[in-house]
Amino acid sequence: MSNRERLEKLKDDWKRERVIPLLKRFPERKKEFKTSFDGPVEILYTPKETEDYEEKIGFPGQYPFTRGVQPTMYRGRLWTMRQYAGFGTAEESNQRYRYLLSQGQTGLSVAFDLPTQIGYDSDDPMSEGEVGRVGVAIDSLEDMETLFEGIPLERVSTSMTINSTAAILLAMYIAVGEKQGVDPSKLTGTIQNDILKEYIARGTYIFPPDSSMRLITDIFEYCSKNLPDFNTISISGYHIREAGANSVQEIAFTLADGIAYVQAAIDAGLDPNVFGKRLSFFFNSHNGFLEEIAKFRAARRLWARIMKERFGVTDEKAMMLRFHTQTGGSTLTAQQPMNNIVRVAFQALAAVLGGTQSLHTNSFDEALGLPTEDSVTIALRTQQIIASETGVADTVDPLGGAYFIEELTDRMEELAMDYIQKIDDLGGMVEAVRNGFVQKEILDSAYKYQVSIENKEQIIVGVNEFVSEDKEVKDILRLDPAIENRQKKKIEMLRTRRDNGKVESLLDDLREAARGSDNLMPFILKAVKAYATLGEIANALRDVFGEYTEAVIL
């Protein structure tokens, strides 16, 4: 009898002699314990054979990176504390960024308003009522200069959550850096630039998928030559999870998006050993504490195998899954909002135990409105307490080898790979999005989760259990309704000062380049530097590419 068989027999004996008699007297509190992806959670997990330790788990900083992408992880350097912020005008957001930096934040993360995300200027009729509401309004290079005034871009890493207009905002960032005297090669940060998840989960797309993929690969190529230290994409599972996906779907659909981007770049003649080093990922940290830790480990191992085995990558740095994490916005409740401080702390701890490279912690009042200065300070302090007081950053992968964690890691990797195979069979991620497969899987998962809350199978404290009468939260950030008019006047004044003939000529050049096969980044950068507005540049591309209309999913 092998050691494994002997252990299984001992476990069966334990269940028969100890567990079953006790359950007859004291039944378990649930009929069934399960994960977010409906996998059963056993009463106890025991060791597996360790012959495949090197292949499946290994050591930090080496393939397959299950235990982390760096050998020393947080013993050498803590994760980047990157609080996501942006609202109103560039002036107001600049004040918030400078405040956060003064409080110990180590990287910036820019939230843009909806018109900026979908390529409309603040004075466009489509923008009415949305200017500065869910992020900062950026209409031109002038706004971008104000946004980063007094912030040295050669020393601060910046993440920008922008997708369909990513090329335009990146061009503005490059131009601001140059005005500060910073060579583009010295700029560091990340641009989200993940359009596939927009078709899947968020909806802030503009152009059809093929044209959008062209813009992404143009950014890859341009940055590989000019911004070698800038992460050219943040392949985002965060919004997929927020739309209702479970943890396995979050891994599978995110990595399937990554496969599509890598293949598109290879088809464009780029080397995955080069651009693969500048890929980054963005994950959600949800409520299932141990499940989330296993999710990060499974995703890291699966991506390493995909890059090595599917794409033939030989440089280990191009196999690493480096990722940013944000705590789960959809888990925040308007009821008893102070409970969100506790939720966020556990979600942030899961991200750290899972080996994240940077982290945003949500503010407790975000289910009610934009975060106040006090609430965002508590969110930042949550990260600082985890880093400085808990001791979890003192050793690498502290939960590695925990029986349940390793079992979950294996199971989630296997189930995620099954999804990726289904997507391959459908013709790849772009085709799976076009025919609605991914969207329907997420909708089904979201429906099951909501039903579980309504049936009290899933307890949400303060919502469907432990309910109490809420006290009104008075300190809510309210935006000045005059913001929209101020932005409109700024654009009007800009158009009277700039060389409009030059702007029109450069926009014509961009349209002509879009009709051909030239890399579009140099043309966009020239238009940005001449103070063409974001909407004007996006409209020039609309003239050539058209706009995408989503298919109806039944």
N, C-alpha and C positions, 0 to 999 in steps of 0.2 A: 504494500500500500504506500503510495507517494505521500509526501508531507501535505500536499494540497487535499488529497482524498481523506487523509486522517483528520485534517482540520474541519472539513465539511461534515464528517461523521460526528465530531465533537460538537459542532454547531447544531446539528439535528438533535443530538441528545440533550443539549441545553434547552432547545425549544420545547421538546417533549416533557422534560422533567421540571423545568423552571418556569417557562413562559406560559404554556397552555394552562396549567393549573391556576396561575395568577390571573390570567385573563377571564377565567370563569367567575372569579370573585370581583375583579376590577377591570371592566372592559376598557379598551382604548378610547380616547376622547373623539376619535374620528373613525368612520367606517373604513376610510381609505386615505393613506398618505401618498401624495404624488407631487411631481414637479410641474412647472408651468407648461411643459410639453407633454403632460399626461403620462409620464413615466412613473412606475411605482417606486416609492421610497421604502426600502426594507428596514426592518427593525434594527438590524445590526450588520455591519460590514467587517470583513476579516481580510487578512493579507492574501494577495495573489502570489503566484510564482514570480520571482524577480529575474528570471533569465533574460527577459526582454527589457530590463531597466534602461540600458544604454540607448536602445532603439526608440523606446516610447517616452521615457522621462528624461534621462540624461542629466547634464550639468548646465547651470546657468551660463549664458553667453555662447553656447555651441548648439549645433543642430541636434534635435529638432526644436529647441528653444522652449520646451514645455515649462521650464522653471524660470524663464526670464531671458531677455535679450542681452543683458549685460552680466558679466561674471560677478560683479560685486553689488549690482543693483543700487539700493538706496544707502548702502554703507559708504559709497563713494559720493553720490550726489542724489539729493531728493528729487522727486518728480517736480515738474513745472506746475506751479500753482497759478492757473490761468482762468480768472473769473470772466465769464461771458458778460459783456455789457455794451450798451449803446441805446440811446433814446434821444428823441427830439432833434436838436440841431447839433452840428459838429462842435460848437462851443460848449454846450452842456455835456456832451459825451467826453470831450477832452478833459473837463473838470473831474468827471467820475474816474477816468483812467489815471489821472495824476493822483487822485486821492487813493485809489487802490494800490498804486505803486508805492506810495508813502506808507501804506499799512503792511507792506511785506509781500504783495503779489509779485510773482517773478516772470510773468508773461502776460501780454494783452490778448484779448479775444473779442473781436468786433461783431456786434449784432447790427445788421442793416434793416431799414424799414422795408415794407412790402414793395412799394414802387421801385426802390433801388434793386431789390431782388429780381424783379420781373421786367426791368429795363424801361421804366417810365420816369421822366422828370417830374419834379414836384408840381409844376404848373400844367401837367397833362390832365385832362378831364378824368382819365382813368385813376389818377392818384387821389382824387378828392376824398377827404376824410381819413386817409391812411398815412399821411406824411408824418414821419417821426414817431409813429405809434408803437410799433413793435421793435424798433431799432432806430439807428441814426439815419437821417436823410443825407445822401451823398449824390449831388447832381453834377459836380464837376471837380476838376483838380483843385479848384479853389477851396471847396469843402474839405477835401482830403488834406490839404495843407493845414487847415485849421484844426482838423481832428488830431493831428500828430504834432501840433505846435508845442515846443518845449519838451518833446519826448525823443531822445536820441535813438534813432533807428539802428545805429550800428551796435547798440548795447541791449536793445529790447527785442525779444522774439514776439512776433505778432501772428495770431491766427485770425483768418477772416472767413466767417461763415457765409459764403456766397457761391452760387453755382452757375445759373444760366448766364449771368453777367460777370463771371469770375475773371475772364481775360481783361475786361475793362477796369475792374477794381485793382487787379494786380498791376496793370499798366500805371494806374494812378499812384499806387504804392511805390513803384520803381521811380516814378517822376519825383515824388516827395523826397525819397531818399537821395536822389541826385541833387535836389535843391538844398538838402542838408549837407552836401558834400560826401555822401556815402556811395561808394561804388556798388552797383547791383550785386557783385560777387560777394559782398559782405553782409547782405541782407539775410536774415534768418526768420523762419516762421512757417506757416502752413496756409494754403488756400484750399477751401473745401472742394470745390470744382468737381463734385460728384453728381452728375446729372441723372444717372439711372435711378437713383433713389428718389429723385424728384418725380419721375414718372410713376414710381411705385407708391410713394408714401406722402409726399408733401405738396406737389403740384406747382411749384414755382419754376416751371420750365417755360421756354419761349419757342425754341426751334424744334424741328423734327429730330428724332434720335441720331440719324446719320450725320447731320450737320453739327449737332451738339458734340458728338464723339470726335469730329474733326477739330473743333475748338480745343477739346481736352488734349488731344495728341499734339496740337500746335503748341500748347503751353508746355507739355512735357519736353518737346524738342527745344524750344526757346530757352527754357530754364536750365536744361542740361548744359547749355553753352554759356549762359549769362548769369544764372542764379544757382550755382552748384550746391549751395547749402540750404536752399529753400525747398520745403516739401510741396510738391506740385499737385498733390491731391490728398484729401482726407476721406477715404472710402467709408461711408457712414452707415453703420447699423443703428445709430441712435434713433433716427427718425423712423426707421422701419419698426423698431420696438415701440416707439411712441404711437405708431399707427395701429398697434394691436398684435404684433407678432410675438410669439413666445421666444424663449432663449435660443432654442435650436434653429428656428427660422431666422433669428437675428444673425447668427453665425453664417448659416448657409447662404442667405440672400446677399449678405455683405460680401462674402468671399466670392460668390458668383459674379457680383458686380466687378470685383477686383480682377477676376479672370477675364471678363470682357474688356476691361481697360488695358490689361497687359497684352492681350491678343491684338487689340486695335493698334497699340504702340508698336508691336512687333511687325504687324502688317504695314505700318508706315515706315519701316526700316530702322527702328530704334532697337538698341541692345538692352535686353532685360537685366543684364548684369550691371548696367549703368543706371538706367532710370528706375530700376527696382529698388535702389537704395534710397530714393526720394519718395517712395510711396508711404503713406501713413494711413491709419485707420481711426475710426471714431465709434466708440461703443457706449451703450447705455448701461448704467448700473441700477438695476431694479431692486425689488424688495426681497427676492429669494437669496438670502445672504450666501449660503454655501454654493447654491446653484450658479450664482453670478461669478464667484471665484473660479469654479470649474469651467465656466463658459470662456473666460479669458484665456485659460491655459489650453483648452481644446482648440480655440481659434488660432492661437499662436502656433501650435504644433501642426494643425491642418494646413495653414498657409505655407509653412516651411516646406511641407511635403509637396504641395501644389507647385510651388516655384521650382523645386528641385526635380521632381519627377515628371511634371506636365510640361514645363517650359525649359527644362534643361539648364537651369541657372547653376553656375558653379561657384559664384562668389557668395559666401555665407551672409555677408551684410545685405545682399539683395534678397535673401530668404527671410529676413527678420520681419515679423509683424510688430511694428511700433505703433502704439495707439494712445489716443486721448480718450478720456472718459468724462461723461457728464452724468450726474445723478439723475434719477428718473423724474422728469417733469410731470408726466402723466400720473405719477403716484402721489403728487402733492394734493392736499385736500383743502377746500375752502372752509369746511367744518373743522373746528378746533385747529386752526392753522399752526399753533405752536407745536403741535405733534410733528409737524414737518421737520423741525430741527432734529428730532430723534431719527426720523426716517433717513434724512440726508446723511447723518453721521454714520449710520450702519452701511448705507450704500457707498459712501466714500471709503469706508474701511474695507469693504469688499473689493473695490477697485485697486486699492493699495496692496492688499493681500494677493490680488490677481496679477500684479506687476505692471500697472499702468505707467506711461511715460509723462503724462500730464493730466490734470484733473480740474474740473469745474464743479463746485458745489452749489446747488440751487439755494435760493433764499426762501425762507419759510412763508413769505407773503406772496409768492408768485402765482398762486391760484386766485389771488384777488386783484393783482395788478403788477406793474413794474416794481422791482425791488427798491426799497428805500436805502439810504446810506447806512442806517443802523442794521437792517436785515442782511445786507450784503457783507457787512463787517463780520457778523456772526457766522455767515457761510464761509468766509475766508478763515476765521479763527478755528473753525471745525477742522480744516486741513492742517493748520499749524499745530493744533493739539494732537492730532493723529501722528504727525511727524515728530513732535518734540516730547510727548508725554507717554505714549502707549508702549513704546518699545518694539512695535511691529516692523519698523524699518531697520532694525538692528541685525537681522539675518535674512538671507535670501530665500524666498518661497517658503515661509515658515509652516504652511499647511501641506507642503509636498510630502507625499507618503501617507497622509491621512487616508484611511481605507475608503471612506465615503467620497472624498474629493477625487481620488484616483479613479474610482468606479464611475463617478459622474463625468469626469473628463473623457474617459474612454467612450462612454455611451453617447455623449453629446457629439463627439467627433464623428462617430459612426453614423448617427442619424443625420447630421449636417451633410456628410458625404453622400448619403442617399438622396437628399434634396438636390445637391449639385449634379448628380447623375441624371435625375429627372429633367433638370434644366438643360443639360447637355443633349438629352434625347429630344427635347423640343426645338433644338437648334441654337441654343445659347441664351444668354440673359436678355439681349435686346429683343429676340423673338418671343421669349417667355413673358416679357413686359407687354409687347404688342398684343399678344393674344389673351392677356389678363390672368395668366396662371398665378403669378406671384401675388397680384392684388387680391385675388379670390382666396388664396391660402391665408393671407393676413386678415381679411374680413372674417373668415370662418373662425380664426383663432380669437380675434377681438370679441366676436359674439359669444363664444364659449366662456371667455373670461368674465364678461359682463353678467352672463347668466349665473356664473358661480358666485358672484357678489350678491346678486339679487336673491339667490337661494341660501345665502350665508354659508356656502361651502368655503368661500374665501372671505375671511374677516378683514375688514378695513376699519381700524379703530376710529371711532368718532363719526363713522358714516353708516355702517349697518350693525354696529355693536358698540357698547360703551358710549352711547350717544348722550350728550348733555346740551343744554341751551347755550348757544354761543354768545359770547360778549362781542359787541361790534368792534371791529378793528378800525380805529380812527386814523392811524398814521399810514395812509396809502399815498403813494406817489401819483400825483395828478398832473398831466401834461397841460401846458398853456395852449389853449386853442388858437392863439395867434401865431404859433410856430409855422403853420402852413402858409400864411400870408407872408411871413418873413422870408421863407424859402423862395416863394414866387418872386418877390422883389429882388432877391439876390441874383436869381437867374436873369431877370430882366436887365439889371445893371450890368451883369457880365456880358450880355450880348451887345450892349452899347459900347463896351471897352475893347473887346477882342477884334481880331481881323476876321470878319465873317466870310470874306472871299476866300481866305486861306482855309478856313474851316470847311467850307463847302467843297473846295478842291480836294482836301484830304479825305473827306467822306466819300467822294467819287472814287478816289484811289482805293479805298477800302472795299467799296462795292465791286470794283473790277477785280481785285484780288480774291474776293469771296467767290466770284464766278469761276476763277481758275483754281490752281492748286498750291499757290504760295502760302507760306506760313503767315497767318494773319496778325500775330503779335506785334511785329514792327509797325504795321499800318495802324493798329489800334493805339500804340504808344505815341506815334506822331500826332494822331488826332487828339489824344488826351493832352499832350503838351501844348497844343494850340488852343486848349480850353473848349474843345467840343464837349457837349454835355453827354452824360451817360445815355440819356434817352435818344439823342441824335445818333450816337454810335450804334446803339441797339436797333434803331429803326433802319439804319443803313444795311445792317445784316438781315433784318426782317425782309427788306426789299428783295434780297437774293434768296434767302433760305425759306422764307415763309414762316408760318406759325403752326405748332402741333396741336391737334385736337384729339383728346383721349377717346378711345373706343369705350362704348358702354359695356359694363360688366354685369351680367345677370346671374 
